[in-house]
Amino acid sequence: MSLPLPRPLFRAVLSRSYGTVQGTPPAAASLASRIPPALQEATAATAPRTNWTRDEIKQIYESPLNQLTYAAAAVHRRFHDPSAIQMCTLMNIKTGGCSEDCSYCAQSSRHNTGLKATKMSPVDEVLEKARMAKKNGSTRFCMGAAWRDMRGRKTSLKNVKQMVSGIRDMGMEVCVTLGMIDQNQAKELKEAGLTAYNHNLDTSREFYPSIITTRSYDERLQTLSHVRDAGINVCSGGILGLGESDSDRVGLLYTVSNLPSHPESFPVNALVPIPGTPLGNRKMIPFDKILRTVATARIVMPATIVRLAAGRISMSEEQQIQCFMAGANAVFTGEKMLTTDCNGWDEDREMFEKWGFYPMKSFEREQTPDAPPAQPKVENVETAAAAQVAASA
Ligand code: SF4
């Protein structure tokens, strides 16, 4: 076990290393003095915490990007196997015709996107798709239905439960996203064997009404609470590039990292603009904002799975790798991701092999995010920094 360096020595080592690498002493303040206190504290953490202040998260999010991603990598190694990436496949089991007005969504009946609404897919067809996903290496199968909520959908719920238990019988993790659910529906899904329920908060509480008006932020939080109370893992994240500010991205992270327990999974989506939706003309969010969000999520929710979701297909291979190195450890892979294109299994397998990653096994991270980490990888960030200094000396 390596011992942490006392902070003054850590600062001295970092200052010396800068001098060594550049040949001249840094003109401005030392590197350590440019690392905000909140980032220094957060990177030394050995357990998740749910009492973040918004200012702490802002400090972390606004840190120099190279320091932020380096700190995130150190935290990632302490809480996860940094080479393991969860491979999930997401199938739309009921497309379009949704009554909600989410400004980014092709499936809202309020937007003219040309998407045809369908009935719910038959159970057998869904199980066949899950089998194919498993054969191709996915360990989690997620199913999405374009509904506001599950009120009055008894037959649909019965079918979804059959899908859930059928997929669990294949040894896969299973997740659904069906809109808002109540306590009883959550309980029924838990009894059917559901691993996780996805319900994204999308953005900050302040910016949310600019994107959706048909249901409130609090209604979303209530569904998350029903899911949590039923003992199902919460999967809840956001969409970047909706026109939100840095402060909104911080606000989203503030809300999720202060939930009673951290989500088991935090999807980071980049808006895929769909013609015909109110956000159809938006430009892709700059990559540095995605990377900042991934790294900050890793630091403030150290045991959570950080998932690269929609928009990954627009990233270069190198950008994806930067995200994995800064703490992302799950992807959606397969033929389609709901209504948008998705990176395929073969392409992902090749990329993983090339860069030294491998697929996470099923149920490898079944413990709740509040449980102590199974395999500490690095004692603390100062030790990691010292190791880096030694390597570059
Ligand atoms: S609730 Fe879901 S399916 Fe319906 S419009 Fe919003 S994002 Fe789309």
Residues whose N, C-alpha, C, O or C-beta is under 5 A from the ligand:
A	BS01	SF4	C98 E100 D101 C102 C105 Q107 S108 A146 W147
